[in-house]
Structures are given as C-alpha cells and as structure tokens.
Amino acid sequence: MPMFHLGWFTNFSNPPWNHPWAGTEGRDWPRGHAHVEFTRALERACFDYVMLEDSSMVSDAYEGSMRADLKHGLYAPKHDPVALAPMLAAATERIGIVATASTSFYPPWLLARRFATLDHISHGRIGWNVVTSSEDRAAQNHGLDALPPHDERYERADEFVEVVARLWDSWEPDALVLDRDRGVYVDHEKVHVLDHRGKHFATRGPLNLMRPPQGRPVLCQAGGSPRGRDFAARNADTVLAMLSDPDEMKEYRDDVRARMVAIGRDPDDCKIMFITTPVLGDTLEEAQAKAEVMRTPSETKIEVSLAHMSAVSEVDFAAFDLDTPIADLDVRTNGHQSSLASFLKNGNTVREAAIASMNKVLHFVGTPESVAEQMGETMDHVGGDGFLFTGNIGRRFVGGITEGLVPALQRRGLTRTAYNHERFRDNLLDF
Ligand SMILES: Cc1cc2nc3c(=O)[nH]c(=O)nc-3n(C[C@H](O)[C@H](O)[C@H](O)COP(=O)(O)O)c2cc1C
C-alpha cells in the first residue's frame, strides 16, 4: 500500500473552552502559544502541514443577528493566520505552514511580498490557501458593497495568482551576489520590472525582496464547483476536500487529476487531502459510544450547524421552520455553492439537513490500530493522497492522534517516520 500524507485543518481561533477536557486554552489562545504547542505535536508526528483557514467578518446571516455567531464563537473571534505563521515557523523545523488569504481583498503585490517574506522566515515552509471569499459581509469590511459573482471571483483569482507568481519570479534566484570585491550586494540586471496591466489588476513590480526559497510557496485550495476544480487543477499543489463517501472521494480526486492532465500538468504534482475527524477509544465499544454522543443531535448542535451554513451561504436558515421540506426551499447563494448544494441534498427537511451536515465529516471510529487499518483501506480505494484531520485542538484529542493513531499508521508503513527534505513542497511531493 503506498504511503499517504497528513495535515491538520484548523484556524487561529478559540480552541474548545467548555467541554470536560478543555484546559486553559479557551482563554489563553489569543497569544498563539496553544497553536505553537499543537503544531510542535504535529511535527513530532511528521505531518506535512498545518492549514489555517480564515474569514474576515462577524456573521449575522442567521436570524439577521450576530447572536449565534458570537455565542458559539463560530466565525469570530478569529485572529489573522498570516500573523501566527512566523511564530509557528520559529518553533518548528520541517512542518509546512499554510495560511489563508483572499484574492478578493488583498492587493497582489502586498500578498506576494508578505508570503515571500514568510517563505524566507520559515526557510521554505510556507503555503498560501488561495480563497476567493464567500460572504458579502466580508466584502463590506473591505469597502465593497458585495462580492463579485462566483465565477468572476475565480477569474480574478486566476489573474491574481498569475501576477503573484510573476512577482515572486521578478528576482532571479541568483540576484543576491554579495560580491565584496566589486562592492555589489544585488545585481540589478537580475531584478525585473513586470508592468502588468490586466483585466483586474495592475502592478509595476519588481517585488522589493528576493525570490522566495521555494520559488513559489505551496498553493493550497478548496473548490468543489466545476470552476473551483479548474482553478485547483491549474494552480494548486494541494487541495482540501470535505467528502465522506469513499466513492465520491475517488470521483473527486479522479476529476481534479483529469483536469490537470487536460492542461498539461502532472497529476502527481497536486496532493488531494480529505478532511476527517477520527473517533478514538481504548476499545471499539468506547469509540462507538463516543461517536454515538457526537452524532446525537441537540438544539445547540442544530443551531450551530444552521448558523454555519447561513454564514457561508448568507441564506438565513433561521427563517424556516425546522420541519420545512427541503423541496419547498428556493435558496441560492453567491457564496459556497458546493457546500449549499451538499447541505440541501442530505435531508428531507431543514432539521434533517442540519443534522446530516453536522455529521458530514468523514468519521473513522475505533481503536488507533483499527482506525489506522480503515484509513489505509480508504486511501487504497480512493487512490491517494492523504488526510487532513480536523476537530478541536485541545491536548487530549490531538494527543490521541499524534501519540496513538499516527504511530499505528507508521507501523503499517502508511505515513512517514522522518522528513526527507527541508522544504514544504519537497516533502509534499516526496511520495
Ligand atoms: C475544507 C475547506 C476549507 C475552506 N477554507 C476556506 C477559508 O479558509 N476561507 C474561505 O474564505 N473559504 C474557504 N473555503 C471555501 C472555498 O475556498 C470555496 O470558496 C468554497 O469551497 C466554494 O467553492 P465552490 O463554489 O467552488 O464550491 C473552504 C472550503 C473547504 C471545503
């Protein structure tokens, strides 16, 4: 069985604060130390990367109020992951660090400079999660009334990524000459003006710093729509997918790979990672009992599920009675199209869809040994390339994975036991 990759999907926000095994992280997280400790644990387990998602709003899509968002700490409070990245880089040696930044809000030159700087600081371990953003509420924080239409956002993103890549290339790799005899620090003939004037962006260039160590930081993306998959196929080194059915996982991966081949890319140059929350126990019975508790709906869980869906689709699901048949809903979004479509597909009523959505992350349930076995079998069926864990970053849950599950994966030869390279992309493309 071939090896696969591991990552963790999280953000720079509040870890669990009110469950029985929550420590002091719920209060202390704003300083970043909980995330540093967490990332070190992932590095000990030889993860490829930690991925920090982001958004830039306090949502009031649900019942036209910020109540649910703030009460449950859903989209806020959330700190800027780009600012956390240097702390994580300073505390680690090999793990990749992916921060999210939006092509709808950053100017390309600023983003190119910031991620090039981070790539230098981390010695070639930075990734950029390229998002187009999904919420008008976020757009309004950046001086826009609304986001551009869905497909236009991707069109802008294509040009954005192209310009950023050219800015990273604006310094030739050997521009820094440090020639003491001639007194030359940088060879000006190896630094180039772009004069880019495109449909959406204009920038003169060059960047005012050296080419990033990786040339181009690792690009990460998550897009489920056909337009999103094309974007991923053209640009991404790694793609995140939230699917729980192994056949659908395989179909998705095959599709993105086929799109890569169609534009002349080697499909092995992009690692498709599936999000999962394993439920671990000392015995199968203990794990199953935990999974049962997780799956059991409550009023709070239904509210959280609907408030999430409202935030990313900006459809107010509080406006519908929970027993409203899905067939009677006429809802559309300019936000996450594939998320809304999958939400509406999975239930006959709003209540059922909320419960299904709450459980839609792929769950492997069992002891570390049996979950390792199941993960291997699933990867075998799908064809690759790895998993991104998600779930609370409290010490107990993380420890179960890094100290229990990962060693079981390693004993089976399914995940790495040491990093072979210094840089993020080299480790990601190692197998
Ligand atoms: C696992 C996952 C993580 C995502 N992370 C972010 C994020 O951090 N910030 C963001 O604005 N959008 C994020 N998105 C949204 C995607 O970038 C994309 O906009 C969304 O999936 C809709 O794409 P589609 O319309 O092509 O399906 C994420 C989506 C998924 C599935």
The ligand as an SDF file (V2000), in Angstrom:
LIG
                    3D

 31 33  0  0  0  0  0  0  0  0999 V2000
  -12.2060   22.3710    3.5790 C   0  0  0  0  0  0  0  0  0  0  0  0
  -12.4980   23.7370    3.1040 C   0  0  0  0  0  0  0  0  0  0  0  0
  -11.7830   24.8160    3.6310 C   0  0  0  0  0  0  0  0  0  0  0  0
  -12.0370   26.1110    3.2210 C   0  0  0  0  0  0  0  0  0  0  0  0
  -11.3550   27.1600    3.7830 N   0  0  0  0  0  0  0  0  0  0  0  0
  -11.7190   28.4200    3.4610 C   0  0  0  0  0  0  0  0  0  0  0  0
  -11.1460   29.5290    4.1020 C   0  0  0  0  0  0  0  0  0  0  0  0
  -10.2910   29.4110    4.9530 O   0  0  0  0  0  0  0  0  0  0  0  0
  -11.5620   30.7780    3.7770 N   0  0  0  0  0  0  0  0  0  0  0  0
  -12.5030   30.9840    2.8120 C   0  0  0  0  0  0  0  0  0  0  0  0
  -12.8360   32.1320    2.5370 O   0  0  0  0  0  0  0  0  0  0  0  0
  -13.0480   29.9400    2.1620 N   0  0  0  0  0  0  0  0  0  0  0  0
  -12.6890   28.6910    2.4830 C   0  0  0  0  0  0  0  0  0  0  0  0
  -13.2720   27.6400    1.8490 N   0  0  0  0  0  0  0  0  0  0  0  0
  -14.1590   27.9170    0.7480 C   0  0  0  0  0  0  0  0  0  0  0  0
  -13.5050   27.6160   -0.5750 C   0  0  0  0  0  0  0  0  0  0  0  0
  -12.3590   28.3990   -0.7770 O   0  0  0  0  0  0  0  0  0  0  0  0
  -14.5010   27.8690   -1.6800 C   0  0  0  0  0  0  0  0  0  0  0  0
  -14.8180   29.2370   -1.7480 O   0  0  0  0  0  0  0  0  0  0  0  0
  -15.7550   27.1340   -1.3930 C   0  0  0  0  0  0  0  0  0  0  0  0
  -15.4620   25.7660   -1.2020 O   0  0  0  0  0  0  0  0  0  0  0  0
  -16.7280   27.2830   -2.5150 C   0  0  0  0  0  0  0  0  0  0  0  0
  -16.1330   26.8570   -3.6690 O   0  0  0  0  0  0  0  0  0  0  0  0
  -17.0350   26.3670   -4.8390 P   0  0  0  0  0  0  0  0  0  0  0  0
  -18.0970   27.4080   -5.0430 O   0  0  0  0  0  0  0  0  0  0  0  0
  -16.0650   26.2290   -5.9880 O   0  0  0  0  0  0  0  0  0  0  0  0
  -17.6280   25.0710   -4.4160 O   0  0  0  0  0  0  0  0  0  0  0  0
  -13.0200   26.3360    2.2420 C   0  0  0  0  0  0  0  0  0  0  0  0
  -13.7230   25.2640    1.7160 C   0  0  0  0  0  0  0  0  0  0  0  0
  -13.4770   23.9740    2.1380 C   0  0  0  0  0  0  0  0  0  0  0  0
  -14.2770   22.8240    1.5520 C   0  0  0  0  0  0  0  0  0  0  0  0
  1  2  1  0
  2  3  1  0
  2 30  2  0
  3  4  2  0
  4  5  1  0
  4 28  1  0
  5  6  2  0
  6  7  1  0
  6 13  1  0
  7  8  2  0
  7  9  1  0
  9 10  1  0
 10 11  2  0
 10 12  1  0
 12 13  2  0
 13 14  1  0
 14 15  1  0
 14 28  1  0
 15 16  1  0
 16 17  1  0
 16 18  1  0
 18 19  1  0
 18 20  1  0
 20 21  1  0
 20 22  1  0
 22 23  1  0
 23 24  1  0
 24 25  2  0
 24 26  1  0
 24 27  1  0
 28 29  2  0
 29 30  1  0
 30 31  1  0
M  END
$$$$
